[in-house]
Amino acid sequence: MRHPEYRNWAGTTLCRPARIVRPLVEEEVVAALARAAAAGETVRAVGAGHAFNRLACTDGTLLDMSAYTGVGHLDRDAGLVTVRGGTSLAALNAALHRAGLALANVGTITGQTVAGALATGNHGTGLAHGPFASLAVGLRLVTADGAVRDCDERRDPELFRCARTSLGALGVVTRVTLRCEPAFRLRVVGGSRPLDDVLDGFDEWAGSAEHVSCAWLPWRDTVSTRALHRTEEPVTPGARLRPWRSTVEEVRCGLAGLAGRVNPAAAPRLVEGLPPRRPQASYVDESYRVFSFPQPVRFLALEHALPVAGVPAALRALRGALRRFGLYSPYSVLVRVGAADDAPLSPAYGRRTGYVNLTVPRGTRHVELLRTVEHVLREHDGRPHWGKAHTATAEVLRPRYPEWDTFARMRGKLDPAGLFTNDHLARLLGSVDE
Ligand SMILES: Cc1cc2nc3c(=O)[nH]c(=O)nc-3n(C[C@H](O)[C@H](O)[C@H](O)COP(=O)(O)OP(=O)(O)OC[C@H]3O[C@@H](n4cnc5c(N)ncnc54)[C@H](O)[C@@H]3O)c2cc1C
Protein backbone atom coordinates (compact mmCIF):
# COMPACT_ATOMS: atom_id res chain seq x y z
CA MET A 1 0.00 0.00 0.00
CA ARG A 2 1.31 3.45 -0.91
CA HIS A 3 1.44 5.71 2.14
CA PRO A 4 0.26 9.31 2.03
CA GLU A 5 2.89 11.98 1.68
CA TYR A 6 3.70 14.96 3.87
CA ARG A 7 5.92 17.87 2.81
CA ASN A 8 6.71 20.99 4.81
CA TRP A 9 5.97 24.55 3.57
CA ALA A 10 9.48 24.91 2.16
CA GLY A 11 9.19 21.60 0.32
CA THR A 12 12.54 20.58 1.80
CA THR A 13 11.37 17.66 3.95
CA LEU A 14 9.24 14.75 2.90
CA CYS A 15 7.89 11.80 4.86
CA ARG A 16 5.39 9.04 4.28
CA PRO A 17 3.32 8.51 7.42
CA ALA A 18 1.43 5.25 7.78
CA ARG A 19 -1.68 7.42 8.18
CA ILE A 20 -2.65 11.04 8.37
CA VAL A 21 -5.43 11.82 10.83
CA ARG A 22 -7.22 15.20 10.73
CA PRO A 23 -9.04 15.51 14.04
CA LEU A 24 -11.95 17.92 14.41
CA VAL A 25 -12.74 17.15 18.06
CA GLU A 26 -10.57 16.25 21.04
CA GLU A 27 -11.97 12.72 21.23
CA GLU A 28 -10.47 12.04 17.80
CA VAL A 29 -7.05 13.12 19.10
CA VAL A 30 -7.39 10.77 22.08
CA ALA A 31 -8.55 7.92 19.81
CA ALA A 32 -5.69 8.46 17.33
CA LEU A 33 -3.10 8.30 20.13
CA ALA A 34 -4.62 5.09 21.52
CA ARG A 35 -4.71 3.50 18.09
CA ALA A 36 -1.11 4.46 17.32
CA ALA A 37 0.13 3.19 20.69
CA ALA A 38 -1.69 -0.11 20.19
CA ALA A 39 -0.17 -0.48 16.70
CA GLY A 40 3.32 0.35 17.99
CA GLU A 41 3.46 3.51 15.86
CA THR A 42 4.85 6.89 16.83
CA VAL A 43 2.85 10.10 16.50
CA ARG A 44 3.78 13.60 15.40
CA ALA A 45 1.42 16.55 15.38
CA VAL A 46 1.72 19.01 12.53
CA GLY A 47 0.26 22.49 12.19
CA ALA A 48 0.93 24.53 9.05
CA GLY A 49 4.21 22.75 8.26
CA HIS A 50 6.22 25.98 8.42
CA ALA A 51 9.10 24.38 10.31
CA PHE A 52 12.06 24.08 7.96
CA ASN A 53 13.32 20.80 9.42
CA ARG A 54 12.04 17.29 10.13
CA LEU A 55 10.39 18.10 13.47
CA ALA A 56 6.93 17.04 12.31
CA CYS A 57 7.95 14.02 10.22
CA THR A 58 6.93 10.48 11.07
CA ASP A 59 6.44 7.09 9.48
CA GLY A 60 3.67 6.44 12.01
CA THR A 61 0.60 8.61 12.62
CA LEU A 62 0.70 12.22 11.50
CA LEU A 63 -1.91 14.24 13.38
CA ASP A 64 -2.68 17.09 11.01
CA MET A 65 -4.08 19.77 13.33
CA SER A 66 -4.74 22.33 10.61
CA ALA A 67 -8.50 21.76 10.70
CA TYR A 68 -8.61 21.78 14.50
CA THR A 69 -9.34 25.50 14.52
CA GLY A 70 -11.52 28.09 16.17
CA VAL A 71 -11.35 31.12 18.38
CA GLY A 72 -13.34 30.37 21.52
CA HIS A 73 -13.84 32.40 24.65
CA LEU A 74 -12.81 36.05 24.42
CA ASP A 75 -12.61 37.92 27.72
CA ARG A 76 -12.21 41.54 26.72
CA ASP A 77 -11.91 42.85 30.28
CA ALA A 78 -9.26 40.37 31.32
CA GLY A 79 -7.54 40.58 27.90
CA LEU A 80 -7.63 36.82 27.34
CA VAL A 81 -8.53 34.70 24.34
CA THR A 82 -8.83 30.92 24.16
CA VAL A 83 -8.14 29.25 20.80
CA ARG A 84 -7.85 25.74 19.46
CA GLY A 85 -4.27 24.67 18.77
CA GLY A 86 -4.61 24.44 14.98
CA THR A 87 -5.89 28.00 14.58
CA SER A 88 -3.64 30.08 12.35
CA LEU A 89 -2.18 33.32 13.67
CA ALA A 90 -3.88 35.06 10.72
CA ALA A 91 -7.32 33.81 11.81
CA LEU A 92 -6.57 34.72 15.41
CA ASN A 93 -5.41 38.23 14.44
CA ALA A 94 -8.58 38.77 12.39
CA ALA A 95 -10.88 37.56 15.19
CA LEU A 96 -9.09 39.71 17.75
CA HIS A 97 -9.26 42.77 15.52
CA ARG A 98 -13.02 42.32 15.06
CA ALA A 99 -13.29 42.35 18.85
CA GLY A 100 -11.10 45.46 19.20
CA LEU A 101 -8.14 43.42 20.51
CA ALA A 102 -4.66 42.45 19.32
CA LEU A 103 -1.60 40.36 20.17
CA ALA A 104 1.23 42.48 21.58
CA ASN A 105 3.81 41.14 19.14
CA VAL A 106 3.85 38.86 16.08
CA GLY A 107 6.59 37.51 13.75
CA THR A 108 6.89 38.07 10.02
CA ILE A 109 4.26 35.59 8.87
CA THR A 110 0.87 34.49 10.17
CA GLY A 111 0.31 31.23 8.31
CA GLN A 112 1.58 29.11 11.18
CA THR A 113 -0.70 27.62 13.84
CA VAL A 114 -0.85 28.75 17.46
CA ALA A 115 0.40 25.36 18.73
CA GLY A 116 3.17 25.14 16.10
CA ALA A 117 4.35 28.64 16.97
CA LEU A 118 4.38 27.76 20.68
CA ALA A 119 6.17 24.46 20.13
CA THR A 120 9.13 25.99 18.29
CA GLY A 121 9.72 29.21 20.27
CA ASN A 122 8.37 31.51 17.55
CA HIS A 123 9.06 35.21 18.14
CA GLY A 124 8.73 38.70 16.71
CA THR A 125 10.94 41.56 17.80
CA GLY A 126 11.10 44.01 20.71
CA LEU A 127 13.23 44.02 23.85
CA ALA A 128 10.14 44.27 26.05
CA HIS A 129 8.51 41.25 24.41
CA GLY A 130 9.21 37.60 25.08
CA PRO A 131 8.63 34.91 22.44
CA PHE A 132 5.07 34.13 21.31
CA ALA A 133 4.86 31.42 24.02
CA SER A 134 5.21 34.09 26.71
CA LEU A 135 1.72 35.30 25.77
CA ALA A 136 0.28 31.92 26.81
CA VAL A 137 -1.36 31.86 30.25
CA GLY A 138 -2.75 28.35 30.06
CA LEU A 139 -2.98 25.39 27.74
CA ARG A 140 -4.49 21.97 27.32
CA LEU A 141 -2.68 18.96 25.96
CA VAL A 142 -3.50 15.34 25.31
CA THR A 143 -0.64 13.22 26.59
CA ALA A 144 0.60 9.77 25.58
CA ASP A 145 -1.65 8.00 28.11
CA GLY A 146 -4.72 9.64 26.53
CA ALA A 147 -5.22 12.00 29.47
CA VAL A 148 -6.44 15.53 28.74
CA ARG A 149 -4.41 17.87 30.96
CA ASP A 150 -5.04 21.53 31.61
CA CYS A 151 -2.16 23.51 32.99
CA ASP A 152 -1.33 27.11 33.82
CA GLU A 153 0.70 29.02 36.39
CA ARG A 154 -1.37 27.57 39.26
CA ARG A 155 -2.47 24.18 37.94
CA ASP A 156 0.61 22.07 37.28
CA PRO A 157 2.97 25.04 36.76
CA GLU A 158 5.99 22.85 35.91
CA LEU A 159 4.09 21.13 33.11
CA PHE A 160 2.91 24.53 31.90
CA ARG A 161 6.44 25.91 31.71
CA CYS A 162 7.69 22.86 29.83
CA ALA A 163 4.67 22.67 27.51
CA ARG A 164 4.97 26.30 26.44
CA THR A 165 7.92 25.33 24.18
CA SER A 166 7.81 21.59 23.78
CA LEU A 167 8.70 20.68 20.16
CA GLY A 168 5.57 18.55 20.22
CA ALA A 169 7.40 16.11 22.51
CA LEU A 170 5.03 16.21 25.49
CA GLY A 171 1.64 15.77 23.87
CA VAL A 172 -0.84 17.29 21.46
CA VAL A 173 -1.78 20.86 22.31
CA THR A 174 -5.48 21.25 21.68
CA ARG A 175 -6.23 24.55 23.36
CA VAL A 176 -4.28 27.66 24.37
CA THR A 177 -5.28 30.75 26.33
CA LEU A 178 -3.31 33.82 25.33
CA ARG A 179 -2.95 37.33 26.68
CA CYS A 180 -4.10 40.04 24.33
CA GLU A 181 -4.66 43.76 24.61
CA PRO A 182 -6.78 46.54 23.16
CA ALA A 183 -6.11 46.92 19.43
CA PHE A 184 -3.36 49.44 18.70
CA ARG A 185 -1.73 51.10 15.75
CA LEU A 186 1.95 51.34 14.92
CA ARG A 187 3.98 53.91 13.06
CA VAL A 188 6.56 52.25 10.81
CA VAL A 189 9.83 54.15 10.39
CA GLY A 190 12.37 52.77 7.94
CA GLY A 191 15.94 53.94 7.55
CA SER A 192 19.46 53.08 6.50
CA ARG A 193 22.59 53.22 8.71
CA PRO A 194 26.17 52.05 8.58
CA LEU A 195 26.37 48.54 10.02
CA ASP A 196 29.19 49.54 12.36
CA ASP A 197 27.11 52.39 13.82
CA VAL A 198 24.35 49.95 14.72
CA LEU A 199 26.84 47.46 16.16
CA ASP A 200 28.79 50.09 18.16
CA GLY A 201 25.57 51.24 19.87
CA PHE A 202 23.66 47.96 19.66
CA ASP A 203 22.01 48.20 23.08
CA GLU A 204 20.87 51.73 22.43
CA TRP A 205 19.54 50.81 18.97
CA ALA A 206 17.80 47.69 20.33
CA GLY A 207 15.92 49.81 22.88
CA SER A 208 15.25 52.76 20.57
CA ALA A 209 11.68 51.68 19.74
CA GLU A 210 9.20 49.11 20.98
CA HIS A 211 10.00 46.89 17.98
CA VAL A 212 13.22 47.17 15.98
CA SER A 213 14.81 45.04 13.30
CA CYS A 214 17.55 45.45 10.77
CA ALA A 215 18.28 43.72 7.49
CA TRP A 216 21.81 43.43 6.19
CA LEU A 217 23.08 42.29 2.80
CA PRO A 218 26.52 41.03 3.91
CA TRP A 219 28.45 42.46 0.97
CA ARG A 220 27.26 45.95 1.97
CA ASP A 221 28.44 48.11 4.88
CA THR A 222 24.98 49.55 5.57
CA VAL A 223 21.82 48.03 7.02
CA SER A 224 18.13 48.80 6.48
CA THR A 225 16.49 49.52 9.81
CA ARG A 226 12.83 49.28 10.78
CA ALA A 227 11.32 50.71 13.95
CA LEU A 228 7.71 50.42 15.09
CA HIS A 229 6.25 52.95 17.53
CA ARG A 230 2.78 52.86 19.09
CA THR A 231 0.67 55.80 18.00
CA GLU A 232 -2.83 57.24 18.27
CA GLU A 233 -2.53 58.67 14.76
CA PRO A 234 -5.01 57.45 12.15
CA VAL A 235 -4.19 54.77 9.61
CA THR A 236 -2.30 56.26 6.63
CA PRO A 237 -4.35 56.05 3.41
CA GLY A 238 -3.15 53.09 1.34
CA ALA A 239 -1.37 51.54 4.35
CA ARG A 240 -2.87 48.13 3.60
CA LEU A 241 -0.73 47.91 0.48
CA ARG A 242 2.55 48.67 2.28
CA PRO A 243 3.33 45.14 3.52
CA TRP A 244 3.32 44.07 -0.13
CA ARG A 245 6.52 46.11 -0.54
CA SER A 246 8.23 43.51 1.64
CA THR A 247 6.57 40.79 -0.43
CA VAL A 248 7.89 42.36 -3.64
CA GLU A 249 11.34 42.53 -2.04
CA GLU A 250 11.14 38.81 -1.25
CA VAL A 251 10.12 38.05 -4.82
CA ARG A 252 13.13 40.08 -6.04
CA CYS A 253 15.38 37.99 -3.80
CA GLY A 254 13.65 34.82 -4.96
CA LEU A 255 14.26 35.77 -8.60
CA ALA A 256 17.89 36.61 -7.88
CA GLY A 257 18.14 33.22 -6.16
CA LEU A 258 16.70 31.44 -9.19
CA ALA A 259 18.96 33.29 -11.60
CA GLY A 260 21.86 32.59 -9.27
CA ARG A 261 21.34 28.82 -9.44
CA VAL A 262 23.77 28.72 -12.31
CA ASN A 263 26.26 30.89 -10.48
CA PRO A 264 25.31 31.43 -6.81
CA ALA A 265 28.36 33.66 -6.27
CA ALA A 266 26.66 36.22 -8.51
CA ALA A 267 23.98 37.07 -5.91
CA PRO A 268 25.37 40.54 -5.08
CA ARG A 269 25.56 41.51 -8.78
CA LEU A 270 22.05 40.19 -9.40
CA VAL A 271 20.56 41.98 -6.38
CA GLU A 272 22.42 45.24 -7.04
CA GLY A 273 21.47 45.00 -10.73
CA LEU A 274 17.75 45.11 -9.93
CA PRO A 275 16.06 48.54 -10.05
CA PRO A 276 16.82 50.31 -6.74
CA ARG A 277 14.06 50.48 -4.11
CA ARG A 278 12.86 53.85 -3.01
CA PRO A 279 13.29 54.26 0.76
CA GLN A 280 10.19 53.21 2.70
CA ALA A 281 8.09 56.28 3.65
CA SER A 282 6.86 56.29 7.23
CA TYR A 283 3.23 55.19 7.67
CA VAL A 284 0.69 54.12 10.29
CA ASP A 285 -1.45 50.98 10.30
CA GLU A 286 -3.12 48.50 12.64
CA SER A 287 -0.45 46.55 14.52
CA TYR A 288 -1.30 43.12 13.13
CA ARG A 289 -0.98 44.37 9.56
CA VAL A 290 2.39 45.96 10.30
CA PHE A 291 4.06 42.98 11.97
CA SER A 292 3.65 40.48 9.16
CA PHE A 293 3.56 40.32 5.38
CA PRO A 294 2.69 37.67 2.78
CA GLN A 295 5.68 35.47 1.90
CA PRO A 296 4.83 33.47 -1.24
CA VAL A 297 8.40 32.58 -2.27
CA ARG A 298 9.62 29.31 -0.75
CA PHE A 299 13.04 29.41 0.86
CA LEU A 300 15.12 27.89 3.64
CA ALA A 301 16.04 29.72 6.86
CA LEU A 302 18.37 29.32 9.81
CA GLU A 303 18.12 31.42 12.95
CA HIS A 304 19.96 31.46 16.26
CA ALA A 305 19.10 33.14 19.55
CA LEU A 306 22.16 34.83 21.11
CA PRO A 307 22.68 36.80 24.30
CA VAL A 308 21.81 40.29 23.14
CA ALA A 309 25.17 41.68 24.29
CA GLY A 310 26.93 39.15 22.04
CA VAL A 311 25.22 40.18 18.81
CA PRO A 312 27.76 42.84 17.69
CA ALA A 313 30.69 40.43 18.00
CA ALA A 314 28.72 37.68 16.27
CA LEU A 315 27.78 39.91 13.34
CA ARG A 316 31.37 41.13 12.96
CA ALA A 317 32.54 37.52 12.91
CA LEU A 318 29.79 36.71 10.43
CA ARG A 319 30.88 39.60 8.18
CA GLY A 320 34.39 38.18 8.03
CA ALA A 321 33.24 34.61 7.51
CA LEU A 322 30.70 35.46 4.80
CA ARG A 323 33.06 37.70 2.87
CA ARG A 324 35.76 35.03 2.99
CA PHE A 325 33.22 32.43 1.91
CA GLY A 326 32.33 34.51 -1.13
CA LEU A 327 28.99 32.88 -1.89
CA TYR A 328 26.17 35.10 -0.73
CA SER A 329 22.45 34.60 -0.32
CA PRO A 330 20.36 37.19 -2.14
CA TYR A 331 18.33 37.56 1.08
CA SER A 332 19.33 39.89 3.91
CA VAL A 333 20.52 38.69 7.29
CA LEU A 334 17.70 39.73 9.63
CA VAL A 335 18.42 40.84 13.21
CA ARG A 336 15.69 41.04 15.84
CA VAL A 337 15.63 41.24 19.63
CA GLY A 338 13.47 39.95 22.48
CA ALA A 339 13.00 39.63 26.24
CA ALA A 340 14.07 36.61 28.28
CA ASP A 341 11.69 33.67 28.77
CA ASP A 342 11.47 30.96 31.43
CA ALA A 343 10.24 27.92 29.48
CA PRO A 344 13.11 25.39 29.85
CA LEU A 345 13.45 24.84 26.10
CA SER A 346 12.80 28.41 25.04
CA PRO A 347 15.74 29.66 22.93
CA ALA A 348 15.32 32.92 24.91
CA TYR A 349 15.60 31.07 28.23
CA GLY A 350 17.11 33.23 30.96
CA ARG A 351 18.53 35.98 28.80
CA ARG A 352 17.65 39.03 26.74
CA THR A 353 18.04 37.77 23.24
CA GLY A 354 19.22 38.90 19.82
CA TYR A 355 17.96 36.74 16.97
CA VAL A 356 20.11 36.43 13.85
CA ASN A 357 18.39 34.90 10.83
CA LEU A 358 19.80 33.85 7.47
CA THR A 359 17.43 33.05 4.60
CA VAL A 360 18.73 31.26 1.50
CA PRO A 361 17.18 30.00 -1.74
CA ARG A 362 16.39 26.29 -1.67
CA GLY A 363 19.09 24.21 -3.26
CA THR A 364 22.18 22.32 -2.26
CA ARG A 365 24.63 25.11 -3.20
CA HIS A 366 23.53 27.14 -0.19
CA VAL A 367 23.70 24.37 2.39
CA GLU A 368 27.40 25.01 2.91
CA LEU A 369 26.61 28.68 3.48
CA LEU A 370 24.08 27.73 6.15
CA ARG A 371 26.72 25.56 7.85
CA THR A 372 29.23 28.43 7.86
CA VAL A 373 26.73 30.78 9.47
CA GLU A 374 25.60 28.12 11.94
CA HIS A 375 29.21 27.55 12.98
CA VAL A 376 29.77 31.27 13.69
CA LEU A 377 26.51 31.70 15.59
CA ARG A 378 27.13 28.55 17.63
CA GLU A 379 30.57 29.89 18.57
CA HIS A 380 28.77 32.97 19.92
CA ASP A 381 26.60 31.00 22.32
CA GLY A 382 23.71 30.72 19.87
CA ARG A 383 20.75 28.45 20.42
CA PRO A 384 19.10 27.32 17.16
CA HIS A 385 15.49 28.19 16.41
CA TRP A 386 13.68 24.87 16.86
CA GLY A 387 11.66 25.41 13.69
CA LYS A 388 14.51 26.38 11.38
CA ALA A 389 17.38 24.58 9.67
CA HIS A 390 20.23 23.49 11.97
CA THR A 391 22.44 20.51 12.70
CA ALA A 392 22.65 20.71 16.51
CA THR A 393 22.37 17.52 18.54
CA ALA A 394 21.63 16.93 22.23
CA GLU A 395 25.37 17.06 22.93
CA VAL A 396 25.58 20.63 21.60
CA LEU A 397 22.23 21.76 22.98
CA ARG A 398 22.22 20.44 26.51
CA PRO A 399 24.96 22.75 27.90
CA ARG A 400 23.12 25.73 26.39
CA TYR A 401 19.91 25.12 28.32
CA PRO A 402 20.29 25.44 32.11
CA GLU A 403 16.97 23.66 32.69
CA TRP A 404 17.48 20.94 30.09
CA ASP A 405 16.97 18.25 32.71
CA THR A 406 13.67 19.77 33.88
CA PHE A 407 12.29 19.22 30.40
CA ALA A 408 13.89 15.78 30.07
CA ARG A 409 12.28 14.66 33.34
CA MET A 410 8.87 15.94 32.21
CA ARG A 411 9.25 14.14 28.89
CA GLY A 412 10.28 10.93 30.63
CA LYS A 413 7.28 11.16 32.96
CA LEU A 414 4.65 12.00 30.32
CA ASP A 415 5.93 9.93 27.42
CA PRO A 416 8.03 7.06 28.81
CA ALA A 417 7.57 4.93 25.70
CA GLY A 418 8.52 7.71 23.27
CA LEU A 419 5.15 7.88 21.49
CA PHE A 420 5.85 11.47 20.35
CA THR A 421 9.31 10.95 18.98
CA ASN A 422 11.00 10.76 15.59
CA ASP A 423 14.60 10.56 14.35
CA HIS A 424 15.00 14.35 14.38
CA LEU A 425 13.74 14.68 17.95
CA ALA A 426 15.87 11.76 19.13
CA ARG A 427 18.94 13.59 17.79
CA LEU A 428 17.89 16.84 19.47
CA LEU A 429 16.69 15.59 22.82
CA GLY A 430 18.18 12.11 23.10
CA SER A 431 16.01 9.11 23.76
CA VAL A 432 13.33 9.40 26.43
CA ASP A 433 15.16 7.32 29.03
CA GLU A 434 18.49 9.18 28.77
C1 LIG B 1 7.82 32.02 5.73
C2 LIG B 1 8.12 31.75 7.17
C3 LIG B 1 8.29 32.80 8.04
C4 LIG B 1 8.60 32.56 9.39
N1 LIG B 1 8.76 33.62 10.22
C5 LIG B 1 9.07 33.40 11.52
C6 LIG B 1 9.24 34.48 12.43
O1 LIG B 1 9.07 35.65 12.09
N2 LIG B 1 9.60 34.18 13.71
C7 LIG B 1 9.79 32.91 14.13
O2 LIG B 1 10.13 32.70 15.28
N3 LIG B 1 9.60 31.87 13.29
C8 LIG B 1 9.25 32.09 12.01
N4 LIG B 1 9.07 31.02 11.18
C9 LIG B 1 9.16 29.65 11.73
C10 LIG B 1 7.76 29.11 12.10
O3 LIG B 1 6.97 30.09 12.69
C11 LIG B 1 7.84 27.97 13.11
O4 LIG B 1 8.64 26.99 12.61
C12 LIG B 1 6.48 27.35 13.52
O5 LIG B 1 6.68 26.12 14.09
C13 LIG B 1 5.58 27.06 12.43
O6 LIG B 1 4.30 26.71 12.95
P1 LIG B 1 3.51 25.55 12.23
O7 LIG B 1 2.10 25.62 12.66
O8 LIG B 1 3.75 25.60 10.79
O9 LIG B 1 4.22 24.30 12.90
P2 LIG B 1 4.68 22.93 12.18
O10 LIG B 1 5.83 23.23 11.30
O11 LIG B 1 3.52 22.26 11.57
O12 LIG B 1 5.17 22.12 13.45
C14 LIG B 1 6.27 22.59 14.18
C15 LIG B 1 6.37 21.83 15.49
O13 LIG B 1 5.20 22.07 16.26
C16 LIG B 1 4.63 20.83 16.67
N5 LIG B 1 3.17 21.00 16.70
C17 LIG B 1 2.39 21.53 15.75
N6 LIG B 1 1.10 21.51 16.17
C18 LIG B 1 1.10 20.94 17.39
C19 LIG B 1 0.09 20.63 18.34
N7 LIG B 1 -1.20 20.91 18.12
N8 LIG B 1 0.44 20.04 19.50
C20 LIG B 1 1.74 19.75 19.77
N9 LIG B 1 2.75 20.03 18.90
C21 LIG B 1 2.42 20.62 17.74
C22 LIG B 1 5.05 19.84 15.61
O14 LIG B 1 5.03 18.52 16.13
C23 LIG B 1 6.46 20.31 15.33
O15 LIG B 1 7.31 19.80 16.31
C24 LIG B 1 8.74 31.23 9.84
C25 LIG B 1 8.54 30.16 8.97
C26 LIG B 1 8.23 30.42 7.64
C27 LIG B 1 8.02 29.27 6.70
The ligand as a MOL file (V3000), in Angstrom:
LIG
                    3D

  0  0  0     0  0            999 V3000
M  V30 BEGIN CTAB
M  V30 COUNTS 53 58 0 0 0
M  V30 BEGIN ATOM
M  V30 1 C 7.8170 32.0170 5.7280 0
M  V30 2 C 8.1220 31.7490 7.1650 0
M  V30 3 C 8.2890 32.8040 8.0430 0
M  V30 4 C 8.5990 32.5590 9.3880 0
M  V30 5 N 8.7630 33.6210 10.2240 0
M  V30 6 C 9.0720 33.4000 11.5170 0
M  V30 7 C 9.2370 34.4830 12.4350 0
M  V30 8 O 9.0680 35.6490 12.0870 0
M  V30 9 N 9.5960 34.1850 13.7120 0
M  V30 10 C 9.7940 32.9110 14.1310 0
M  V30 11 O 10.1310 32.7030 15.2840 0
M  V30 12 N 9.6030 31.8680 13.2910 0
M  V30 13 C 9.2500 32.0870 12.0140 0
M  V30 14 N 9.0670 31.0160 11.1770 0
M  V30 15 C 9.1570 29.6510 11.7260 0
M  V30 16 C 7.7580 29.1100 12.1010 0
M  V30 17 O 6.9710 30.0880 12.6870 0
M  V30 18 C 7.8400 27.9680 13.1100 0
M  V30 19 O 8.6450 26.9910 12.6100 0
M  V30 20 C 6.4790 27.3550 13.5200 0
M  V30 21 O 6.6810 26.1210 14.0910 0
M  V30 22 C 5.5790 27.0590 12.4270 0
M  V30 23 O 4.3020 26.7120 12.9490 0
M  V30 24 P 3.5070 25.5470 12.2320 0
M  V30 25 O 2.0980 25.6170 12.6590 0
M  V30 26 O 3.7550 25.6020 10.7900 0
M  V30 27 O 4.2160 24.2970 12.8970 0
M  V30 28 P 4.6760 22.9330 12.1750 0
M  V30 29 O 5.8270 23.2340 11.3040 0
M  V30 30 O 3.5200 22.2650 11.5690 0
M  V30 31 O 5.1730 22.1180 13.4470 0
M  V30 32 C 6.2730 22.5860 14.1760 0
M  V30 33 C 6.3680 21.8260 15.4870 0
M  V30 34 O 5.2010 22.0670 16.2650 0
M  V30 35 C 4.6270 20.8340 16.6750 0
M  V30 36 N 3.1700 21.0000 16.7000 0
M  V30 37 C 2.3860 21.5330 15.7470 0
M  V30 38 N 1.1030 21.5050 16.1680 0
M  V30 39 C 1.0980 20.9350 17.3940 0
M  V30 40 C 0.0890 20.6260 18.3440 0
M  V30 41 N -1.2020 20.9130 18.1240 0
M  V30 42 N 0.4440 20.0380 19.5030 0
M  V30 43 C 1.7430 19.7530 19.7650 0
M  V30 44 N 2.7460 20.0270 18.9030 0
M  V30 45 C 2.4230 20.6150 17.7390 0
M  V30 46 C 5.0500 19.8390 15.6100 0
M  V30 47 O 5.0310 18.5220 16.1260 0
M  V30 48 C 6.4610 20.3100 15.3310 0
M  V30 49 O 7.3130 19.7990 16.3110 0
M  V30 50 C 8.7380 31.2250 9.8440 0
M  V30 51 C 8.5410 30.1570 8.9700 0
M  V30 52 C 8.2330 30.4170 7.6350 0
M  V30 53 C 8.0190 29.2680 6.7020 0
M  V30 END ATOM
M  V30 BEGIN BOND
M  V30 1 1 1 2
M  V30 2 1 2 3
M  V30 3 2 2 52
M  V30 4 2 3 4
M  V30 5 1 4 5
M  V30 6 1 4 50
M  V30 7 2 5 6
M  V30 8 1 6 7
M  V30 9 1 6 13
M  V30 10 2 7 8
M  V30 11 1 7 9
M  V30 12 1 9 10
M  V30 13 2 10 11
M  V30 14 1 10 12
M  V30 15 2 12 13
M  V30 16 1 13 14
M  V30 17 1 14 15
M  V30 18 1 14 50
M  V30 19 1 15 16
M  V30 20 1 16 17
M  V30 21 1 16 18
M  V30 22 1 18 19
M  V30 23 1 18 20
M  V30 24 1 20 21
M  V30 25 1 20 22
M  V30 26 1 22 23
M  V30 27 1 23 24
M  V30 28 2 24 25
M  V30 29 1 24 26
M  V30 30 1 24 27
M  V30 31 1 27 28
M  V30 32 2 28 29
M  V30 33 1 28 30
M  V30 34 1 28 31
M  V30 35 1 31 32
M  V30 36 1 32 33
M  V30 37 1 33 34
M  V30 38 1 33 48
M  V30 39 1 34 35
M  V30 40 1 35 36
M  V30 41 1 35 46
M  V30 42 1 36 37
M  V30 43 1 36 45
M  V30 44 2 37 38
M  V30 45 1 38 39
M  V30 46 1 39 40
M  V30 47 2 39 45
M  V30 48 1 40 41
M  V30 49 2 40 42
M  V30 50 1 42 43
M  V30 51 2 43 44
M  V30 52 1 44 45
M  V30 53 1 46 47
M  V30 54 1 46 48
M  V30 55 1 48 49
M  V30 56 2 50 51
M  V30 57 1 51 52
M  V30 58 1 52 53
M  V30 END BOND
M  V30 END CTAB
M  END
